[in-house]
Amino acid sequence: MAASNGEKSLIVSFGEMLIDFVPTVSGVSLAEAPGFIKAPGGPPANVAIAVSRLGGRAAFVGKLGDDEFGHMLAGILKQNGVSAEGINFDTGARTALAFVTLRSDGERDFMFYRNPSADMLLRPDELNLDLIKSAKVFHYGSISLIVEPCRSAHLKAMEVAKEAGALLSYDPNLRLPLWPSKEEAKKQILSIWDKAEVIKVSDEELMFLTGSDNVDDETALSLWHDNLKLLLVTLGEKGCKYYTKSFRGSVDPFHVNTVDTTGAGDSFVGALLCNIVDDRSVLEEEARLREVLRFANACGAITTTKKGAIPALPTVSEVQTLLNGN
């Protein structure tokens, strides 16, 4: 569906990139894990690489430590065809690390090392504004809203992208251990809610933000706002729901052998953005949107079949194989 990046418009992803240390054995605590696999990740960076894997054109904006891990991560972006023009390096802070506990069902718990990490220290004056202005889609999460100066950099980048005509895409990617409190997380995530035109939340994030125990249409639509063109609720192994001004519905999942769910949502988002960046009318035509979301569901499903996010992000041919087999 997404194809060669020769004529593709630019998708800029803003936020954090870090290294996940994933246990070699599932279903054990961090203390009991016999060893760890080093897995580069961070939701905005995952989205950028997902876009590039699918033949799209992507850039990443953020800050890394001027250390071996930071330069390794910048190298991984470049190796995967993502522009690193928006990356800054901090000499005084380390690249963020996260230790990930893999439950036996492939779901995760996180323990973060960032006190502070370089990504938290990105300043507004360090932003590559020319790169941001050239974006047709500007994608971001909420982790960059937690502390200053990164929060101000996030708000500035969003404003510049919007003024230049970019479509704003938001995936909160709730990571409660990083926030000072649940209340603060909810407040800050919602503080920029009405700016985005495309928003994707998981079923758990929907319940957290609304305070509801239900993942139904009424609950989802309580998050609707007038600037929104598409609201998506991902349901893990149950597929996804979509809401626009004119129509709503759900798209069935693909059933695969799940090993690690890390990056599945980012893969889904990357696939969606790849397929709307050059033709936003997809958001207004239900049949075409459903086809794009089926493709995105396939991308998310494939990503769960390997450990770590970036190594698992699929190519178009891998997605077509899954689509053709279903």
C-alpha positions in Angstrom: 0.0 0.0 0.0 2.7 2.5 1.0 5.4 2.5 -1.7 8.7 4.0 -2.8 9.7 7.2 -1.0 10.8 9.1 -4.1 7.8 11.5 -4.2 6.5 11.0 -0.7 5.9 14.0 1.6 7.8 14.3 4.9 6.5 12.9 8.2 8.3 14.4 11.1 8.2 12.5 14.5 9.0 14.5 17.7 10.0 13.1 21.1 12.2 10.5 22.8 14.4 7.8 21.6 15.9 5.4 24.1 17.2 1.9 24.6 14.9 -0.8 25.9 16.6 -3.7 27.7 14.3 -6.6 27.0 14.7 -9.9 29.1 15.9 -12.9 27.2 13.1 -14.9 29.0 9.5 -13.9 29.2 7.3 -14.1 32.3 10.0 -13.3 34.9 10.7 -10.2 37.0 13.6 -7.9 36.1 15.6 -9.3 39.1 15.1 -12.9 37.9 15.9 -12.2 34.2 19.1 -14.1 33.2 20.0 -11.5 30.6 18.7 -8.7 28.4 18.7 -7.9 24.7 19.5 -4.3 23.8 16.6 -3.0 21.8 16.5 0.6 20.4 13.1 2.2 20.8 11.0 5.1 22.0 7.5 5.6 20.4 8.2 8.6 18.2 11.4 7.1 16.9 9.6 3.8 16.3 7.0 5.6 14.2 9.6 7.3 12.1 11.3 4.0 11.3 8.0 2.3 10.7 7.2 5.0 8.1 10.6 4.6 6.4 10.3 0.7 6.4 7.1 1.1 4.5 8.6 3.3 1.9 7.6 6.6 3.4 9.9 9.7 4.1 10.5 10.3 7.8 12.6 12.5 10.0 13.1 12.5 13.8 13.4 15.5 16.1 14.7 15.0 19.6 17.8 15.0 21.8 20.2 12.2 22.7 23.1 11.9 25.0 26.5 12.6 23.5 27.5 9.0 24.5 27.9 5.7 22.8 24.2 4.8 23.1 23.1 8.2 21.7 25.4 7.9 18.7 24.3 4.3 18.2 20.6 5.4 18.2 21.3 8.2 15.7 23.1 5.7 13.5 20.1 3.3 13.7 17.8 6.1 12.5 20.1 6.8 9.5 20.5 3.1 8.7 16.8 2.8 8.5 16.4 5.8 6.1 15.2 8.3 8.7 16.6 11.8 8.5 18.6 12.7 11.7 18.8 16.4 10.8 16.6 17.2 13.8 18.7 15.4 16.4 20.7 17.3 19.1 23.3 15.8 21.4 23.6 16.7 25.1 27.1 16.5 26.6 25.8 16.7 30.2 23.1 14.1 30.2 22.9 10.4 29.2 20.7 8.7 26.7 17.5 7.3 28.3 17.3 3.6 29.2 14.3 1.5 30.0 14.2 -2.1 31.4 11.2 -3.9 30.1 9.5 -6.8 31.9 7.9 -9.1 29.4 4.9 -11.0 30.8 4.2 -14.4 29.4 1.4 -13.0 27.2 3.9 -10.5 25.6 2.6 -7.4 27.5 5.1 -5.2 29.2 6.0 -3.3 32.4 8.7 -0.6 32.4 11.4 0.7 34.7 13.1 3.9 33.4 16.5 5.4 33.9 16.2 9.1 33.0 17.2 11.5 35.9 17.3 13.6 33.7 18.1 12.0 30.4 19.1 14.0 27.3 15.6 13.9 25.7 14.2 15.8 28.6 16.6 18.7 28.0 15.7 19.7 24.5 15.2 23.4 24.4 13.0 25.5 21.9 16.1 27.3 20.6 17.7 23.9 19.6 14.8 23.0 17.2 15.5 22.6 13.5 12.6 24.8 12.5 13.2 24.4 8.7 12.9 20.7 9.0 9.7 21.0 11.1 8.2 23.5 8.6 8.8 21.0 5.8 6.6 18.4 7.4 3.3 17.4 5.9 2.5 15.4 9.0 3.9 16.2 12.5 3.6 13.3 15.0 4.2 13.4 18.7 3.5 11.7 22.0 3.1 13.0 25.6 6.3 11.9 27.3 7.9 15.1 26.0 5.3 17.1 28.0 6.4 15.9 31.4 9.2 18.4 32.2 10.8 21.6 31.0 12.6 22.6 28.8 11.4 19.7 26.6 7.7 20.7 27.2 8.3 24.2 25.8 10.2 22.7 22.8 7.3 20.3 22.1 4.8 23.2 22.2 6.9 25.4 19.9 7.5 22.6 17.4 3.8 21.8 17.3 2.9 25.5 16.7 5.5 25.9 14.0 4.4 22.7 12.2 0.7 23.7 12.4 1.4 27.2 11.0 3.3 25.6 8.1 0.2 23.5 7.3 1.1 20.1 8.7 -1.4 17.6 9.9 -0.9 17.1 13.6 -0.9 13.5 14.8 -1.0 12.5 18.5 -0.5 9.2 20.3 -0.2 9.9 24.0 1.7 6.7 24.7 0.9 6.7 28.4 3.8 5.7 30.6 2.6 6.3 34.2 5.9 5.5 35.9 7.4 8.6 34.2 4.8 11.1 35.5 4.8 12.6 39.0 1.1 11.5 39.5 -1.9 10.1 37.6 -3.6 13.5 37.9 -0.7 15.3 36.3 -0.5 12.8 33.5 -4.1 13.2 32.6 -4.0 17.0 32.9 -0.9 17.4 30.6 -2.0 14.7 28.1 -5.3 16.6 27.7 -3.7 20.0 27.7 -2.9 19.7 24.0 -5.8 17.4 23.1 -7.7 19.9 21.0 -4.7 20.7 18.7 -4.4 17.3 17.0 -6.3 16.3 13.9 -5.5 12.6 14.2 -5.4 10.9 17.6 -4.7 7.3 18.4 -5.3 5.9 21.9 -5.2 2.3 23.2 -8.2 0.9 25.1 -6.3 1.3 28.4 -5.5 5.0 27.6 -9.1 5.6 26.7 -10.2 4.3 30.1 -7.5 6.3 31.9 -8.3 9.6 30.2 -12.1 9.2 30.6 -12.3 7.5 33.9 -14.6 5.0 32.4 -14.5 1.2 32.7 -16.0 0.9 29.2 -14.4 0.9 25.8 -17.6 1.8 23.9 -18.5 4.4 21.3 -20.0 6.8 23.9 -16.8 6.7 26.0 -14.6 7.2 22.9 -16.7 10.1 21.6 -16.4 11.9 24.9 -12.8 12.6 23.7 -14.0 14.1 20.4 -13.2 17.7 19.6 -14.0 20.0 16.7 -10.5 20.1 15.1 -10.4 16.3 15.0 -10.5 14.4 11.7 -9.9 10.9 13.0 -10.0 9.3 16.4 -8.7 5.8 16.7 -8.9 3.3 19.6 -6.6 0.3 19.3 -7.9 -2.9 21.0 -4.7 -5.0 20.8 -5.7 -8.5 19.7 -9.3 -7.3 19.0 -8.4 -4.8 16.2 -9.3 -1.2 16.3 -12.2 1.3 16.2 -12.4 4.5 14.2 -14.4 7.7 14.5 -14.7 10.6 12.1 -17.3 13.4 11.8 -19.3 11.4 9.3 -18.8 7.7 10.1 -17.5 5.2 12.7 -16.8 1.5 12.8 -14.3 -1.2 13.7 -11.7 -3.2 11.8 -10.9 -6.8 12.6 -7.5 -7.9 13.9 -5.0 -10.4 12.4 -4.2 -13.4 14.6 -0.5 -14.1 15.0 1.8 -15.7 17.5 2.5 -12.8 19.9 5.9 -12.7 21.5 6.3 -9.0 22.4 3.8 -6.2 22.0 6.5 -3.4 22.1 6.1 -1.1 19.1 2.8 -2.5 17.8 1.0 0.7 18.3 3.8 2.7 16.7 3.8 0.4 13.7 0.1 0.9 13.4 0.5 4.7 13.5 3.4 4.7 11.0 1.3 2.6 8.6 -1.6 5.0 8.9 0.4 8.2 8.5 2.3 6.7 5.5 -1.0 6.2 3.7 -2.6 9.6 4.5 0.4 12.0 4.2 -0.1 12.5 0.5 -3.9 12.1 0.4 -5.9 13.3 3.4 -9.2 12.6 1.5 -8.7 9.0 2.8 -10.0 10.3 6.1 -13.3 11.3 4.5 -14.0 8.1 2.6 -14.9 5.1 4.8 -14.1 2.3 2.4 -10.6 3.6 1.7 -10.0 4.4 5.4 -11.0 0.8 6.3 -8.5 -0.5 3.8 -5.7 1.7 5.3 -6.6 0.5 8.8 -6.6 -3.1 7.8 -3.1 -2.5 6.5 -2.2 -0.7 9.8 -3.6 -3.6 11.8 -1.5 -6.0 9.8 1.6 -3.9 10.5 0.8 -3.9 14.2 0.3 -7.7 14.3 3.6 -8.5 12.5 5.4 -6.2 15.0 4.3 -8.4 17.9 5.9 -11.6 16.5 9.5 -10.6 17.4 11.2 -9.2 20.5 11.9 -5.4 20.4 10.2 -2.8 18.4 12.5 -1.6 15.6 13.8 -5.1 14.5 10.1 -6.2 14.3 8.7 -3.3 12.2 7.5 -4.7 8.9 8.2 -4.0 5.2 5.5 -3.6 2.6 6.2 -7.1 1.3 5.8 -8.7 4.8 2.5 -6.9 5.2 1.2 -8.0 1.8 2.1 -11.6 2.6 -0.1 -11.4 5.8 -2.9 -9.6 3.9 -2.9 -12.1 1.1 -3.1 -15.0 3.5 -6.2 -13.6 5.3 
